[in-house]
Amino acid sequence: MKVEARIFFIVAIFAVFMAAVYWVWTGLAATHGPEPVGIVALFLTGGLAFLAGSYLQFVSRRIEPRPEDREDAEISDGAGELGFFSPGSYWPIGMAATAALAAVALAFFHIWLLVIALVALLITIGGLVFEYHTGPSHD
C-alpha cells in the first residue's frame, strides 16, 4: 500500500500547488480579486488526497509488505487467489440507478423522491452485501 499512498501524496501536493497557482492567476486576471470557489475546491481536493494517502500509509505499516511494495519482488510473487468476485451480479446496476435517482431528486430538490431513492439505495446495497449469504447452517 506504500505505492498507493505515494500516489495520493503526489496528487495532494499537485492539488495544493495548483490551488496556489490558481489563486495568484485569478487574482491577477480578475477585477474583483481571486475566485474563491475554485481555490477552496482545489485545497479541499488536496486535503482529501492527503487524508487517503495518510490512511494507506498508516495501514501499510501494520501489514506485511505486498509484492507491489517490495523492490526485489518477482511477478510470480503476486500469483494465487485474490478473492471471490461475483461472476454476474445485477445489484451494481440497481445501485447506480438508485444513486442516479437520488442525484436527480437533489438536483430538482424533491425531498419525497430523495427519500424513496435513499431507501431504494439502502435496499440495493443490502442486496449486494448479502447476495451470497446463505445464513447459518443448521446441521
Secondary structure, DSSP 8 states (H G I E B T S, - for coil): -HHHHHHHHHHHHHHHHHHHHHHHHHHHH-SS---HHHHHHHHHHHHHHHHHHHHHHHHHTTS---GGG-TT--GGGG-S------SS-SHHHHHHHHHHHHHHHHHHT-HHHHHHHHHHHHHHHHHHHTTT-------
